[in-house]
């Protein structure tokens, strides 16, 4: 039996709503896959004929780690089944080398907003807020950083701030600050590949700024789940025990590994294309609905659209469209005030099924 439209369980965050599984056309991210489609994708993976991994080791995991390390220009990489395990491992490692137990993070970083304060409650670390809400960090924020830090963390981009990215000059300044004050710089690069397109720089040049780097395998690379932490060989060797301590050594992770290898071959080459499509689509939306419809400059494949409609009303209309026409538009609706709301768009292969004018027509029908 279906949950009723507007069920409070899904209020604002619609990802996973029962209506979603019945849809056949999607707007944001990659097209969701059924169990059968995931199995078909694994069968197409370059690692299919390798021996299966066990407890974090095996030829397929080694192949994946080597590929990502090469792409990022790092000596080694370590697979983790979940990004929080990897990033917590990095924070714990860097803090173990320091007399300080404080990390610098953006007030809207994933670590602050989405992890239930694990850095404090689980890791026993304190946080210094670094930057201002709804803005990327800048040189003034860096100048105001304290020096009694075990780690500085920068998220590229900061999703909850509207997918904002610092300037390249700010990142270089941050790197210099970390070197001069002997504070490790960790890059939460869940979307690092997409960020590199904005800077028009190769992936390894962006990754070189970090003493440690995290990337997501399941976002634009489209794996079933998982992530990678990369750095020098000594760092990765010392990180492996932390991964184990945090429960990151699964008996086997082959669905994650095989689909990640598929993603490297099929989605990674398309990331510049997704970036260009984001720029093109955002311009089309501006022309159709005015400049306020795109509240932030579009810097990567993820961006926000602001619409003149109440969040609750838009949610009801979007779910009604999903039920009636099997079209899934939004994973998340953000209330800004009583008469306006914002939605996230993350360009993936789901948008292959849309022309810009089709999307604009659907949005126009939503708000009319």
Secondary structure, DSSP 8 states (H G I E B T S, - for coil): ----TT-GGGSSB-TT-GGGGG-SEE-SBS----HHHHHHHHHT-TTTTS---BTTBSHHHHHHHHHHHHHHT-SEEEEESSHHHHHHHHHHHHHHTSS--EEEE-TTSHHHHSSTTHHHHTT--EEEE-S-TTS---HHHHHT--S--SEEEEESSBGGGTSB---HHHHHHHHHHHHHTT-EEEEE-TTHHHHHHHHT--HHHHHTT-SEEEEESSSTT--SS-EEEEE-HHHHHHHHHHHHHTT---S--HHHHHHHHHHHHHTGGGHHHHHHHHHHHHHHHHHHH-GGGS-S---SSEEEEEESS-HHHHHHHHHHHHHHH-EE--SBEEEEETTEEEEEEEBSGGGGG--HHHHHHHHHHHH-
